[in-house]
Amino acid sequence: MEENRRIQNAYRLTGSNSFYDGMITCSTFPGRVVSRLVWDMTAEDAREYLSRALSGIPRGFSGRLLEVPVGTGVLTMPLYQSLPDAKIVCLDYSAEMLAQAQTKARRLGLEHVAFHQGDVGALPFKDESFDVVLSLNGFHAFPDKEAAGSETFRVLKRGGSFCGCFYVAGSCKRTDWFIRHIYQRLKFFTPPYENMESLAARLQRLYREVELSRVKGIAVFVCRKE
């Protein structure tokens, strides 16, 4: 719990201003600078990994979807506007991040999107509650990755899709340095980290079908449960 509180305090800073949104979308000058410096990514790279991660959500999806963590909602609220028949639940441990996502949802009139503050390691949902579980840029921050993987699997229905992306070590030396010396010390990221080989092995133990790819230091996955 103490580690969770430190992470929550770290994300209080990024969840209370627009810098994070600009960085994660490469839509502002400072955001593009950070993306290039830390992640060696262009705006096109960022769009590519997001497109691959979201490809696990069928066009016109009308089932139940869980997003964890939702962050500020900058990556997904526009998508949810195009899925009015879906039932969407967004969860995040950071109250500040969650508040930003809720504000975006209100502005877009997304009445089919619900929000919960909570811990991915102890999801407050029944077994096999969701048709899709989406996790964008979250697993590298979770302090208990085993619990997070187990819980996201538990709440996913048979035949459902688990999709998303997160940082993997060993794919970009520049990114690895920044993660280890800056992001980790600020408690934005929490070791241990997957590499592409360990992530493939982990996902293949759990899921019937696994599509795994990489854009610079970000692994992208679309998996289907047996």
C-alpha positions in Angstrom: 0.0 0.0 0.0 2.9 2.4 0.7 4.3 1.8 -2.8 0.8 2.5 -4.2 0.6 5.8 -2.3 4.0 6.9 -3.6 3.0 6.2 -7.2 -0.3 8.0 -6.7 1.6 11.0 -5.4 3.9 11.0 -8.4 1.0 10.9 -10.8 -0.7 13.7 -9.0 1.6 16.1 -10.8 1.0 14.8 -14.3 -2.7 14.4 -13.7 -3.2 18.0 -12.8 -1.9 19.8 -15.9 -2.0 19.5 -19.7 1.7 18.5 -20.1 1.0 14.8 -19.8 -1.7 15.0 -22.5 0.6 16.8 -24.9 3.4 14.3 -24.3 1.3 11.1 -24.6 -0.3 12.3 -27.9 2.8 14.2 -29.3 0.4 17.1 -29.9 2.4 20.0 -28.3 6.0 21.2 -28.8 7.1 20.1 -25.3 5.3 16.8 -25.8 7.1 16.2 -29.1 10.5 17.1 -27.5 10.0 14.6 -24.6 8.7 11.9 -27.0 11.8 12.3 -29.2 14.3 12.6 -26.3 13.0 9.9 -24.0 11.2 7.5 -26.4 12.9 8.2 -29.7 9.4 8.5 -31.1 7.8 10.8 -33.6 4.0 11.6 -33.7 3.7 9.0 -36.3 5.2 6.4 -34.1 2.8 7.3 -31.3 -0.2 7.0 -33.6 1.1 3.7 -34.8 1.4 2.0 -31.4 -2.0 3.4 -30.3 -3.7 2.2 -33.5 -2.2 -1.3 -33.0 -3.3 -1.4 -29.3 -6.8 -0.3 -30.1 -7.2 -2.8 -32.9 -8.4 -5.3 -30.3 -11.7 -3.4 -30.0 -14.0 -4.3 -32.8 -15.5 -1.6 -34.9 -19.0 -0.7 -33.7 -18.3 -2.6 -30.4 -21.4 -2.8 -28.2 -20.3 -5.1 -25.3 -18.7 -4.4 -22.0 -15.2 -2.8 -21.9 -12.9 -2.2 -18.9 -10.0 0.3 -19.3 -7.3 0.2 -16.6 -5.7 2.5 -16.1 -7.6 5.2 -17.9 -5.1 8.0 -17.1 -6.4 11.4 -18.2 -8.6 9.8 -20.8 -6.9 11.7 -23.6 -6.2 8.5 -25.7 -9.6 6.9 -25.4 -12.5 9.4 -24.7 -12.6 10.3 -28.5 -12.8 6.6 -29.3 -15.6 6.0 -26.8 -17.6 8.8 -28.4 -17.8 6.5 -31.5 -19.0 3.5 -29.4 -22.4 4.8 -28.0 -23.8 1.3 -27.6 -20.9 -0.1 -25.5 -20.9 -0.2 -21.7 -17.5 1.2 -20.7 -15.9 1.2 -17.2 -12.7 3.2 -16.6 -10.6 2.6 -13.5 -7.5 4.4 -12.2 -5.6 4.5 -8.9 -4.9 8.2 -9.2 -7.8 10.4 -8.3 -6.3 13.3 -10.2 -5.9 11.3 -13.4 -9.5 10.0 -13.0 -10.9 13.5 -12.5 -9.3 14.6 -15.8 -10.8 11.7 -17.6 -14.2 12.4 -16.2 -14.0 16.0 -17.3 -13.3 14.9 -20.8 -16.2 12.5 -20.8 -18.6 15.1 -19.5 -17.5 17.5 -22.3 -18.2 14.8 -24.9 -21.5 13.8 -23.3 -20.3 10.2 -22.7 -23.1 8.9 -20.5 -22.3 5.3 -21.3 -18.8 5.6 -19.6 -18.5 5.0 -15.8 -15.5 5.8 -13.6 -14.1 4.0 -10.6 -11.1 4.8 -8.4 -9.4 1.5 -7.6 -6.4 -0.9 -7.7 -5.8 -3.1 -10.7 -4.4 -5.7 -8.4 -7.8 -6.1 -6.7 -10.5 -5.3 -9.3 -14.0 -4.8 -7.8 -15.7 -6.8 -10.6 -17.0 -10.3 -10.9 -15.2 -13.0 -12.9 -15.7 -12.8 -16.7 -17.5 -9.4 -16.5 -16.0 -7.8 -19.6 -15.8 -8.6 -23.3 -12.7 -6.4 -23.7 -10.0 -5.3 -21.2 -7.8 -2.4 -22.4 -4.6 -1.3 -20.7 -2.7 1.5 -22.3 0.7 2.5 -20.8 -0.1 1.1 -17.4 1.7 -2.2 -16.6 5.1 -0.6 -16.3 3.7 1.5 -13.4 1.9 -1.2 -11.5 3.8 -2.3 -8.4 2.3 -5.8 -8.4 2.4 -6.9 -12.0 1.5 -10.5 -11.2 -1.7 -9.4 -9.5 -2.5 -7.0 -12.3 -2.1 -9.7 -14.9 -4.1 -12.2 -12.9 -7.0 -9.7 -12.3 -7.3 -8.5 -15.8 -7.4 -12.1 -17.0 -10.0 -13.0 -14.3 -12.5 -10.3 -15.3 -12.3 -11.0 -19.0 -14.9 -13.3 -20.5 -14.0 -16.4 -22.4 -13.4 -15.4 -26.0 -12.8 -11.9 -25.0 -9.8 -9.6 -25.9 -7.1 -8.2 -23.8 -5.3 -5.4 -25.6 -3.0 -2.5 -24.9 0.6 -1.5 -24.7 3.4 -0.6 -22.2 7.1 -0.1 -21.9 9.5 -3.0 -22.3 13.1 -3.0 -21.4 16.0 -3.9 -23.7 14.5 -2.5 -26.9 15.8 1.1 -26.8 18.9 2.0 -24.8 18.0 5.7 -24.6 14.6 4.9 -23.2 16.0 2.4 -20.8 18.4 5.0 -19.4 15.6 7.6 -18.8 13.3 5.0 -17.2 16.0 3.7 -14.8 17.5 7.1 -13.8 14.5 9.5 -14.0 11.0 7.9 -14.4 11.7 5.2 -11.8 13.2 7.6 -9.3 10.1 9.8 -9.6 7.9 6.7 -9.1 6.2 7.1 -12.5 7.5 3.6 -13.4 8.0 0.6 -11.1 10.4 -2.4 -11.7 10.7 -5.2 -12.6 10.0 -4.6 -16.3 9.2 -7.1 -19.0 11.3 -7.5 -22.2 9.7 -8.7 -25.4 10.7 -12.4 -24.7 9.4 -12.5 -21.2 6.2 -10.7 -22.2 5.6 -13.2 -25.0 6.0 -16.1 -22.6 3.7 -14.6 -20.0 0.9 -13.8 -22.4 1.2 -17.2 -24.2 0.7 -19.0 -20.8 -2.6 -17.2 -20.3 -4.1 -16.6 -23.7 -5.1 -18.7 -26.6 -4.1 -16.2 -29.3 -1.4 -13.6 -28.9 -0.4 -10.9 -31.3 2.7 -9.0 -30.1 4.6 -6.3 -31.7 6.8 -3.3 -30.8 7.2 0.4 -31.6 10.5 1.6 -30.2 10.4 0.8 -26.5 6.6 0.2 -26.4 5.3 -3.4 -26.7 1.8 -3.7 -28.2 -0.4 -6.7 -27.6 -3.8 -8.1 -28.7 -4.7 -11.4 -27.0 -7.8 -13.6 -27.0 -8.9 -15.7 -24.0 -9.7 -19.4 -24.4 
